[in-house]
């Protein structure tokens, strides 16, 4: 059987930075894994999602994190198998196009690009809130959230403009530090012991799948893993992508599943089951991990957590910025968006036009929110983050079905379990997650009224339809659409 061509194999950019490919061979397994782990923002998940999960869903949070990791492993099974045949900066664009056709692929690409983009802007708002609080607590200096957010956007703009390995080095340092401080807390609690014996209740099926708050727990859990599908985005820039992408995906998902489950379990163990639930219902529930760090380690670790939650948000913004710019690059290269977005830097081979475009949009939206007096956390941050989660999980579900359709007639030497059964099970899990997100969306958005939730839930599907319509219009208007540019 002849080797299938890779989608997205346009010739490299010339000295003037015309349309071309990104710099190849820049990223190894560890660097790509760090990109997607940073996008998931593990420290902020432990510090904020962990206590909130206990508050609204009960003690089954550790088990839910493991179950969600398993669903995403099933998704990754077929996703990584297909990476051998599809190599493109706009990964879901290529995958869905090859499996479900160009119209669905264009819709998925636009939706994923928009989802990553709104997450960038939303996290800039979150960054401002936490940076303001941390600087005040540690240094006793009052720096407004507006200044903090604009500084973050500027830093991300510079890093995003540069070579991809520059961003990888920054993220590797930041993620290593934030994981290290939680590991210190885990070891301290395990060595000193909690107020009661260790319990398996947090992973009991009754608490994971059948408790009153299970739906909300799964909603929060899939949000905690957002970004793990991003390994394939870097396939053009990866060294030996046929091996690098699958390894990075499994490492990222596996690490996050274990890290989240163990961290959440240790928080419960450190307080005791009843104590953790009682603490989570109090007004200061978001300080649970900080208080535990002070009790088991001391003030130094609390200070480290206060500083690193800021860098954790910064790492997340960088990761989502990189992901979004690669979709802008891919959509520009295909002609779905202006082709100038597909130009690469003549020396660094970075998608600098796409990066600058996203940076300008970020500044405009954030400044507009400031002028309008929007709350950076409850409005700017939460509105956009909530919509972004819907878009990413919907794209994952589409991709899972696309993998099945791609391999249904010719498995290309892969076992049926890897390329048919596992992706189907992954799709069922992801579709179930979308239902849980929609039915429990008020917990994520903070709104109980129908209209705000309907707008946030419907925003990403609307972008999907827009992308599909634009593709059909473009397809009818041009008799010379290059198939390679559709993926």
JOJOCOR-V81848 format. One record per residue. N is the residue number from 1. SS is DSSP state (2 for helix, 1 for strand, 0 for the rest). OMEGA is omega in whole degrees, 0 to 359 (* if undefined). D_CENTER is the distance of its C-alpha to the mean C-alpha in Angstrom with 1 decimal. Layout:
BEGIN
n->N ss->SS omega->OMEGA d_center->D_CENTER
n->N ss->SS omega->OMEGA d_center->D_CENTER
END
This chain:
BEGIN
n->1 ss->0 omega->182 d_center->36.5
n->2 ss->0 omega->178 d_center->35.5
n->3 ss->0 omega->181 d_center->32.2
n->4 ss->0 omega->178 d_center->29.8
n->5 ss->0 omega->175 d_center->28.7
n->6 ss->0 omega->172 d_center->25.1
n->7 ss->1 omega->176 d_center->23.7
n->8 ss->0 omega->182 d_center->23.1
n->9 ss->0 omega->177 d_center->26.0
n->10 ss->0 omega->181 d_center->27.4
n->11 ss->0 omega->184 d_center->29.6
n->12 ss->0 omega->181 d_center->28.4
n->13 ss->0 omega->179 d_center->28.8
n->14 ss->0 omega->186 d_center->32.2
n->15 ss->0 omega->180 d_center->33.4
n->16 ss->0 omega->177 d_center->32.9
n->17 ss->0 omega->179 d_center->29.1
n->18 ss->0 omega->181 d_center->29.6
n->19 ss->1 omega->180 d_center->27.2
n->20 ss->0 omega->181 d_center->26.2
n->21 ss->0 omega->177 d_center->23.8
n->22 ss->0 omega->182 d_center->21.5
n->23 ss->0 omega->181 d_center->22.9
n->24 ss->0 omega->175 d_center->23.1
n->25 ss->0 omega->184 d_center->23.3
n->26 ss->0 omega->191 d_center->21.4
n->27 ss->1 omega->174 d_center->18.7
n->28 ss->0 omega->182 d_center->19.4
n->29 ss->2 omega->184 d_center->17.6
n->30 ss->2 omega->182 d_center->17.0
n->31 ss->2 omega->180 d_center->15.6
n->32 ss->2 omega->178 d_center->13.0
n->33 ss->2 omega->179 d_center->12.1
n->34 ss->2 omega->178 d_center->11.9
n->35 ss->2 omega->186 d_center->9.5
n->36 ss->2 omega->175 d_center->6.8
n->37 ss->2 omega->178 d_center->8.1
n->38 ss->2 omega->179 d_center->8.2
n->39 ss->2 omega->179 d_center->4.6
n->40 ss->2 omega->177 d_center->4.9
n->41 ss->0 omega->188 d_center->8.1
n->42 ss->2 omega->181 d_center->10.6
n->43 ss->2 omega->180 d_center->13.6
n->44 ss->2 omega->176 d_center->12.7
n->45 ss->2 omega->181 d_center->11.8
n->46 ss->2 omega->185 d_center->15.2
n->47 ss->2 omega->185 d_center->17.1
n->48 ss->2 omega->181 d_center->16.1
n->49 ss->2 omega->180 d_center->14.5
n->50 ss->2 omega->178 d_center->17.1
n->51 ss->2 omega->180 d_center->20.1
n->52 ss->2 omega->177 d_center->19.0
n->53 ss->2 omega->177 d_center->18.5
n->54 ss->2 omega->183 d_center->22.0
n->55 ss->2 omega->188 d_center->23.3
n->56 ss->2 omega->186 d_center->22.4
n->57 ss->2 omega->180 d_center->22.1
n->58 ss->0 omega->190 d_center->24.4
n->59 ss->0 omega->180 d_center->24.4
n->60 ss->0 omega->184 d_center->22.7
n->61 ss->2 omega->179 d_center->19.2
n->62 ss->2 omega->179 d_center->19.4
n->63 ss->2 omega->177 d_center->20.4
n->64 ss->2 omega->177 d_center->17.8
n->65 ss->2 omega->177 d_center->15.1
n->66 ss->2 omega->181 d_center->17.1
n->67 ss->2 omega->178 d_center->17.7
n->68 ss->2 omega->176 d_center->14.0
n->69 ss->2 omega->179 d_center->13.6
n->70 ss->2 omega->177 d_center->16.7
n->71 ss->2 omega->181 d_center->15.5
n->72 ss->2 omega->173 d_center->12.5
n->73 ss->2 omega->177 d_center->15.1
n->74 ss->2 omega->176 d_center->17.3
n->75 ss->2 omega->184 d_center->14.9
n->76 ss->2 omega->182 d_center->14.4
n->77 ss->2 omega->178 d_center->18.2
n->78 ss->2 omega->180 d_center->19.0
n->79 ss->2 omega->181 d_center->16.0
n->80 ss->2 omega->176 d_center->17.1
n->81 ss->2 omega->182 d_center->20.7
n->82 ss->2 omega->182 d_center->20.3
n->83 ss->0 omega->178 d_center->18.8
n->84 ss->0 omega->186 d_center->22.5
n->85 ss->0 omega->182 d_center->23.6
n->86 ss->1 omega->179 d_center->20.9
n->87 ss->0 omega->189 d_center->19.9
n->88 ss->0 omega->181 d_center->18.2
n->89 ss->0 omega->175 d_center->15.8
n->90 ss->0 omega->193 d_center->14.6
n->91 ss->2 omega->182 d_center->13.9
n->92 ss->2 omega->176 d_center->13.7
n->93 ss->2 omega->182 d_center->16.6
n->94 ss->2 omega->184 d_center->18.7
n->95 ss->2 omega->183 d_center->17.9
n->96 ss->2 omega->177 d_center->18.7
n->97 ss->2 omega->181 d_center->21.6
n->98 ss->2 omega->183 d_center->23.1
n->99 ss->2 omega->188 d_center->22.9
n->100 ss->2 omega->178 d_center->23.4
n->101 ss->0 omega->186 d_center->24.9
n->102 ss->2 omega->181 d_center->24.4
n->103 ss->2 omega->177 d_center->24.3
n->104 ss->2 omega->179 d_center->21.4
n->105 ss->2 omega->179 d_center->19.6
n->106 ss->2 omega->177 d_center->20.1
n->107 ss->2 omega->179 d_center->19.0
n->108 ss->2 omega->180 d_center->15.7
n->109 ss->2 omega->180 d_center->15.2
n->110 ss->2 omega->180 d_center->16.1
n->111 ss->2 omega->181 d_center->13.9
n->112 ss->2 omega->177 d_center->10.7
n->113 ss->2 omega->180 d_center->11.9
n->114 ss->2 omega->180 d_center->12.7
n->115 ss->2 omega->178 d_center->9.5
n->116 ss->2 omega->182 d_center->7.7
n->117 ss->2 omega->180 d_center->11.0
n->118 ss->2 omega->175 d_center->11.5
n->119 ss->2 omega->176 d_center->8.4
n->120 ss->2 omega->184 d_center->10.1
n->121 ss->2 omega->179 d_center->13.3
n->122 ss->2 omega->180 d_center->12.5
n->123 ss->2 omega->173 d_center->11.2
n->124 ss->2 omega->175 d_center->14.4
n->125 ss->2 omega->177 d_center->16.3
n->126 ss->2 omega->180 d_center->15.0
n->127 ss->2 omega->181 d_center->15.8
n->128 ss->2 omega->181 d_center->19.3
n->129 ss->2 omega->185 d_center->20.0
n->130 ss->2 omega->177 d_center->19.2
n->131 ss->2 omega->177 d_center->20.7
n->132 ss->2 omega->182 d_center->23.8
n->133 ss->2 omega->183 d_center->24.3
n->134 ss->2 omega->179 d_center->23.8
n->135 ss->2 omega->178 d_center->26.1
n->136 ss->2 omega->183 d_center->28.6
n->137 ss->2 omega->186 d_center->28.6
n->138 ss->2 omega->187 d_center->28.8
n->139 ss->2 omega->182 d_center->30.9
n->140 ss->0 omega->178 d_center->32.5
n->141 ss->0 omega->181 d_center->31.6
n->142 ss->0 omega->176 d_center->30.7
n->143 ss->0 omega->185 d_center->28.1
n->144 ss->0 omega->178 d_center->26.9
n->145 ss->2 omega->180 d_center->23.3
n->146 ss->2 omega->179 d_center->24.0
n->147 ss->2 omega->180 d_center->25.0
n->148 ss->2 omega->181 d_center->22.1
n->149 ss->2 omega->180 d_center->19.6
n->150 ss->2 omega->177 d_center->21.6
n->151 ss->2 omega->178 d_center->21.9
n->152 ss->2 omega->179 d_center->18.1
n->153 ss->2 omega->179 d_center->17.9
n->154 ss->2 omega->179 d_center->20.8
n->155 ss->2 omega->181 d_center->19.4
n->156 ss->2 omega->178 d_center->16.2
n->157 ss->2 omega->180 d_center->18.6
n->158 ss->2 omega->181 d_center->20.7
n->159 ss->2 omega->181 d_center->18.2
n->160 ss->2 omega->180 d_center->16.6
n->161 ss->2 omega->187 d_center->20.2
n->162 ss->0 omega->177 d_center->21.1
n->163 ss->0 omega->184 d_center->20.8
n->164 ss->2 omega->181 d_center->17.5
n->165 ss->2 omega->174 d_center->19.0
n->166 ss->2 omega->177 d_center->19.6
n->167 ss->2 omega->180 d_center->16.0
n->168 ss->2 omega->180 d_center->15.5
n->169 ss->2 omega->178 d_center->18.5
n->170 ss->2 omega->182 d_center->17.3
n->171 ss->2 omega->180 d_center->14.0
n->172 ss->2 omega->179 d_center->16.0
n->173 ss->2 omega->183 d_center->18.5
n->174 ss->2 omega->181 d_center->16.2
n->175 ss->2 omega->178 d_center->14.2
n->176 ss->2 omega->180 d_center->17.6
n->177 ss->2 omega->184 d_center->19.2
n->178 ss->2 omega->175 d_center->16.8
n->179 ss->2 omega->182 d_center->16.9
n->180 ss->2 omega->183 d_center->20.7
n->181 ss->2 omega->177 d_center->21.5
n->182 ss->2 omega->177 d_center->20.1
n->183 ss->2 omega->177 d_center->22.0
n->184 ss->2 omega->179 d_center->25.0
n->185 ss->2 omega->179 d_center->24.8
n->186 ss->2 omega->181 d_center->24.4
n->187 ss->2 omega->181 d_center->27.4
n->188 ss->2 omega->180 d_center->29.4
n->189 ss->2 omega->181 d_center->29.0
n->190 ss->2 omega->181 d_center->29.8
n->191 ss->2 omega->183 d_center->32.8
n->192 ss->2 omega->179 d_center->34.3
n->193 ss->0 omega->179 d_center->33.5
n->194 ss->0 omega->182 d_center->32.8
n->195 ss->0 omega->178 d_center->35.4
n->196 ss->0 omega->182 d_center->35.6
n->197 ss->0 omega->178 d_center->35.2
n->198 ss->0 omega->184 d_center->31.9
n->199 ss->0 omega->175 d_center->30.9
n->200 ss->0 omega->182 d_center->29.2
n->201 ss->2 omega->181 d_center->28.8
n->202 ss->2 omega->178 d_center->25.0
n->203 ss->2 omega->177 d_center->24.5
n->204 ss->0 omega->179 d_center->27.4
n->205 ss->2 omega->179 d_center->26.8
n->206 ss->2 omega->181 d_center->28.6
n->207 ss->2 omega->183 d_center->26.2
n->208 ss->2 omega->189 d_center->23.0
n->209 ss->0 omega->191 d_center->24.0
n->210 ss->0 omega->178 d_center->27.0
n->211 ss->0 omega->183 d_center->26.8
n->212 ss->0 omega->183 d_center->26.9
n->213 ss->0 omega->184 d_center->23.4
n->214 ss->2 omega->180 d_center->21.7
n->215 ss->2 omega->179 d_center->20.1
n->216 ss->2 omega->179 d_center->18.5
n->217 ss->2 omega->180 d_center->17.4
n->218 ss->2 omega->175 d_center->15.5
n->219 ss->2 omega->180 d_center->13.9
n->220 ss->2 omega->183 d_center->12.7
n->221 ss->2 omega->179 d_center->11.8
n->222 ss->2 omega->174 d_center->9.4
n->223 ss->2 omega->180 d_center->7.7
n->224 ss->2 omega->181 d_center->7.8
n->225 ss->0 omega->185 d_center->6.1
n->226 ss->0 omega->180 d_center->3.1
n->227 ss->0 omega->184 d_center->2.2
n->228 ss->2 omega->177 d_center->5.8
n->229 ss->2 omega->188 d_center->7.5
n->230 ss->2 omega->181 d_center->7.4
n->231 ss->2 omega->184 d_center->10.5
n->232 ss->2 omega->178 d_center->12.8
n->233 ss->2 omega->185 d_center->12.0
n->234 ss->2 omega->184 d_center->14.1
n->235 ss->2 omega->179 d_center->16.9
n->236 ss->2 omega->184 d_center->19.4
n->237 ss->2 omega->184 d_center->19.0
n->238 ss->1 omega->170 d_center->19.0
n->239 ss->0 omega->181 d_center->22.3
n->240 ss->0 omega->188 d_center->23.5
n->241 ss->2 omega->181 d_center->20.3
n->242 ss->2 omega->177 d_center->22.0
n->243 ss->2 omega->185 d_center->21.8
n->244 ss->2 omega->185 d_center->19.0
n->245 ss->2 omega->178 d_center->16.1
n->246 ss->2 omega->181 d_center->17.1
n->247 ss->2 omega->181 d_center->17.7
n->248 ss->2 omega->180 d_center->14.5
n->249 ss->2 omega->181 d_center->12.6
n->250 ss->2 omega->179 d_center->15.0
n->251 ss->2 omega->183 d_center->15.0
n->252 ss->2 omega->182 d_center->11.3
n->253 ss->2 omega->180 d_center->11.4
n->254 ss->2 omega->180 d_center->14.9
n->255 ss->2 omega->182 d_center->14.5
n->256 ss->2 omega->180 d_center->11.9
n->257 ss->2 omega->181 d_center->14.1
n->258 ss->2 omega->183 d_center->17.2
n->259 ss->2 omega->180 d_center->16.0
n->260 ss->2 omega->184 d_center->14.8
n->261 ss->2 omega->181 d_center->17.9
n->262 ss->2 omega->180 d_center->20.3
n->263 ss->2 omega->180 d_center->19.2
n->264 ss->2 omega->180 d_center->19.5
n->265 ss->2 omega->180 d_center->22.7
n->266 ss->2 omega->176 d_center->24.1
n->267 ss->2 omega->178 d_center->23.7
n->268 ss->2 omega->181 d_center->25.7
n->269 ss->2 omega->182 d_center->28.2
n->270 ss->2 omega->179 d_center->28.8
n->271 ss->2 omega->193 d_center->29.8
n->272 ss->0 omega->185 d_center->31.3
n->273 ss->2 omega->180 d_center->30.2
n->274 ss->2 omega->180 d_center->32.3
n->275 ss->2 omega->180 d_center->31.7
n->276 ss->2 omega->179 d_center->27.9
n->277 ss->2 omega->178 d_center->28.2
n->278 ss->2 omega->180 d_center->30.8
n->279 ss->2 omega->182 d_center->28.9
n->280 ss->2 omega->179 d_center->25.8
n->281 ss->0 omega->181 d_center->28.1
n->282 ss->0 omega->181 d_center->29.4
n->283 ss->0 omega->182 d_center->28.6
n->284 ss->0 omega->186 d_center->27.2
n->285 ss->2 omega->180 d_center->24.6
n->286 ss->2 omega->177 d_center->21.9
n->287 ss->2 omega->185 d_center->24.2
n->288 ss->2 omega->183 d_center->24.5
n->289 ss->2 omega->177 d_center->22.8
n->290 ss->2 omega->180 d_center->24.5
n->291 ss->2 omega->178 d_center->27.8
n->292 ss->2 omega->177 d_center->27.4
n->293 ss->2 omega->179 d_center->26.7
n->294 ss->2 omega->182 d_center->29.9
n->295 ss->2 omega->188 d_center->31.9
n->296 ss->2 omega->183 d_center->31.0
n->297 ss->0 omega->180 d_center->30.6
n->298 ss->0 omega->186 d_center->31.7
n->299 ss->2 omega->182 d_center->31.0
n->300 ss->2 omega->180 d_center->29.8
n->301 ss->2 omega->177 d_center->26.6
n->302 ss->2 omega->179 d_center->26.1
n->303 ss->2 omega->179 d_center->26.4
n->304 ss->2 omega->178 d_center->24.0
n->305 ss->2 omega->180 d_center->21.4
n->306 ss->2 omega->179 d_center->22.2
n->307 ss->2 omega->186 d_center->21.7
n->308 ss->2 omega->175 d_center->18.6
n->309 ss->2 omega->177 d_center->16.6
n->310 ss->2 omega->180 d_center->17.2
n->311 ss->2 omega->177 d_center->16.2
n->312 ss->2 omega->176 d_center->13.0
n->313 ss->2 omega->179 d_center->12.0
n->314 ss->2 omega->178 d_center->13.4
n->315 ss->2 omega->179 d_center->11.4
n->316 ss->2 omega->179 d_center->8.1
n->317 ss->2 omega->179 d_center->9.8
n->318 ss->2 omega->182 d_center->11.1
n->319 ss->2 omega->180 d_center->8.1
n->320 ss->2 omega->175 d_center->6.9
n->321 ss->2 omega->179 d_center->10.6
n->322 ss->2 omega->181 d_center->11.2
n->323 ss->2 omega->181 d_center->9.0
n->324 ss->2 omega->182 d_center->10.7
n->325 ss->2 omega->179 d_center->14.0
n->326 ss->2 omega->172 d_center->14.1
n->327 ss->2 omega->175 d_center->14.0
n->328 ss->2 omega->178 d_center->16.6
n->329 ss->2 omega->182 d_center->18.5
n->330 ss->2 omega->179 d_center->18.6
n->331 ss->2 omega->174 d_center->19.6
n->332 ss->2 omega->180 d_center->22.2
n->333 ss->2 omega->180 d_center->23.5
n->334 ss->2 omega->182 d_center->24.0
n->335 ss->0 omega->178 d_center->25.8
n->336 ss->0 omega->175 d_center->23.6
n->337 ss->0 omega->181 d_center->23.1
n->338 ss->0 omega->186 d_center->25.6
n->339 ss->2 omega->178 d_center->26.1
n->340 ss->2 omega->180 d_center->26.2
n->341 ss->2 omega->182 d_center->22.4
n->342 ss->2 omega->177 d_center->22.8
n->343 ss->1 omega->179 d_center->25.1
n->344 ss->0 omega->182 d_center->24.3
n->345 ss->0 omega->184 d_center->25.8
n->346 ss->0 omega->181 d_center->29.2
n->347 ss->0 omega->185 d_center->28.8
n->348 ss->0 omega->181 d_center->25.2
n->349 ss->0 omega->176 d_center->24.1
n->350 ss->0 omega->178 d_center->20.9
n->351 ss->0 omega->193 d_center->19.9
n->352 ss->2 omega->177 d_center->21.5
n->353 ss->2 omega->178 d_center->22.5
n->354 ss->2 omega->180 d_center->19.0
n->355 ss->2 omega->179 d_center->17.8
n->356 ss->2 omega->179 d_center->20.8
n->357 ss->2 omega->179 d_center->20.3
n->358 ss->2 omega->179 d_center->16.9
n->359 ss->2 omega->179 d_center->18.3
n->360 ss->2 omega->179 d_center->21.3
n->361 ss->2 omega->180 d_center->19.5
n->362 ss->2 omega->179 d_center->17.5
n->363 ss->2 omega->182 d_center->20.9
n->364 ss->2 omega->182 d_center->22.6
n->365 ss->2 omega->181 d_center->20.4
n->366 ss->2 omega->179 d_center->20.2
n->367 ss->2 omega->177 d_center->24.0
n->368 ss->2 omega->178 d_center->24.8
n->369 ss->2 omega->178 d_center->23.1
n->370 ss->2 omega->181 d_center->25.2
n->371 ss->2 omega->181 d_center->28.3
n->372 ss->2 omega->179 d_center->27.8
n->373 ss->0 omega->179 d_center->27.4
n->374 ss->0 omega->175 d_center->24.1
n->375 ss->0 omega->185 d_center->22.9
n->376 ss->2 omega->182 d_center->19.9
n->377 ss->2 omega->187 d_center->18.3
n->378 ss->2 omega->184 d_center->19.6
n->379 ss->2 omega->182 d_center->19.7
n->380 ss->2 omega->183 d_center->17.8
n->381 ss->2 omega->189 d_center->14.8
n->382 ss->2 omega->179 d_center->14.8
n->383 ss->2 omega->186 d_center->16.0
n->384 ss->2 omega->179 d_center->13.2
n->385 ss->2 omega->181 d_center->10.3
n->386 ss->2 omega->178 d_center->12.1
n->387 ss->2 omega->181 d_center->12.6
n->388 ss->2 omega->179 d_center->9.1
n->389 ss->2 omega->179 d_center->8.1
n->390 ss->2 omega->182 d_center->11.4
n->391 ss->2 omega->183 d_center->10.8
n->392 ss->2 omega->181 d_center->7.7
n->393 ss->2 omega->176 d_center->9.7
n->394 ss->2 omega->178 d_center->12.8
n->395 ss->2 omega->177 d_center->11.9
n->396 ss->2 omega->180 d_center->11.3
n->397 ss->2 omega->177 d_center->14.6
n->398 ss->2 omega->181 d_center->16.4
n->399 ss->2 omega->179 d_center->15.4
n->400 ss->2 omega->178 d_center->16.8
n->401 ss->2 omega->179 d_center->20.0
n->402 ss->2 omega->178 d_center->20.2
n->403 ss->2 omega->179 d_center->20.3
n->404 ss->2 omega->180 d_center->23.1
n->405 ss->2 omega->180 d_center->25.0
n->406 ss->2 omega->185 d_center->24.7
n->407 ss->2 omega->191 d_center->26.3
n->408 ss->0 omega->181 d_center->28.6
n->409 ss->0 omega->180 d_center->31.8
n->410 ss->0 omega->182 d_center->31.2
n->411 ss->0 omega->175 d_center->29.1
n->412 ss->0 omega->176 d_center->29.9
n->413 ss->0 omega->181 d_center->30.9
n->414 ss->0 omega->177 d_center->28.0
n->415 ss->0 omega->181 d_center->28.7
n->416 ss->2 omega->179 d_center->28.4
n->417 ss->2 omega->183 d_center->26.4
n->418 ss->2 omega->190 d_center->23.6
n->419 ss->2 omega->178 d_center->23.4
n->420 ss->2 omega->186 d_center->24.8
n->421 ss->2 omega->182 d_center->24.8
n->422 ss->2 omega->178 d_center->21.4
n->423 ss->2 omega->177 d_center->19.5
n->424 ss->2 omega->177 d_center->21.7
n->425 ss->2 omega->177 d_center->21.0
n->426 ss->2 omega->178 d_center->17.2
n->427 ss->2 omega->179 d_center->17.8
n->428 ss->2 omega->178 d_center->19.9
n->429 ss->2 omega->181 d_center->17.4
n->430 ss->2 omega->177 d_center->14.7
n->431 ss->2 omega->176 d_center->17.4
n->432 ss->2 omega->178 d_center->18.6
n->433 ss->2 omega->178 d_center->15.3
n->434 ss->2 omega->178 d_center->15.5
n->435 ss->2 omega->180 d_center->19.0
n->436 ss->2 omega->179 d_center->18.3
n->437 ss->2 omega->182 d_center->15.8
n->438 ss->2 omega->184 d_center->18.5
n->439 ss->2 omega->179 d_center->21.3
n->440 ss->0 omega->190 d_center->19.8
n->441 ss->2 omega->182 d_center->18.1
n->442 ss->2 omega->177 d_center->20.5
n->443 ss->2 omega->181 d_center->19.2
n->444 ss->2 omega->184 d_center->15.8
n->445 ss->2 omega->183 d_center->17.4
n->446 ss->0 omega->181 d_center->20.5
n->447 ss->0 omega->177 d_center->22.9
n->448 ss->0 omega->179 d_center->25.5
n->449 ss->0 omega->184 d_center->27.0
n->450 ss->2 omega->190 d_center->26.4
n->451 ss->2 omega->179 d_center->26.0
n->452 ss->2 omega->180 d_center->23.0
n->453 ss->2 omega->179 d_center->21.0
n->454 ss->2 omega->179 d_center->22.3
n->455 ss->2 omega->181 d_center->21.3
n->456 ss->2 omega->178 d_center->17.6
n->457 ss->2 omega->185 d_center->17.4
n->458 ss->2 omega->185 d_center->19.4
n->459 ss->2 omega->183 d_center->17.8
n->460 ss->2 omega->172 d_center->15.3
n->461 ss->2 omega->178 d_center->18.0
n->462 ss->2 omega->177 d_center->20.4
n->463 ss->2 omega->176 d_center->18.4
n->464 ss->2 omega->179 d_center->18.4
n->465 ss->2 omega->178 d_center->22.1
n->466 ss->2 omega->179 d_center->22.6
n->467 ss->2 omega->179 d_center->21.1
n->468 ss->2 omega->179 d_center->23.3
n->469 ss->2 omega->179 d_center->26.3
n->470 ss->2 omega->178 d_center->26.0
n->471 ss->2 omega->181 d_center->25.9
n->472 ss->2 omega->178 d_center->29.0
n->473 ss->2 omega->180 d_center->30.8
n->474 ss->2 omega->181 d_center->30.1
n->475 ss->2 omega->179 d_center->31.1
n->476 ss->2 omega->184 d_center->34.4
n->477 ss->2 omega->182 d_center->35.1
n->478 ss->0 omega->178 d_center->34.9
n->479 ss->0 omega->186 d_center->36.8
n->480 ss->0 omega->177 d_center->35.3
n->481 ss->0 omega->181 d_center->31.6
n->482 ss->0 omega->180 d_center->30.5
n->483 ss->2 omega->181 d_center->28.8
n->484 ss->2 omega->183 d_center->26.8
n->485 ss->2 omega->178 d_center->25.3
n->486 ss->2 omega->182 d_center->24.0
n->487 ss->0 omega->* d_center->21.3
END
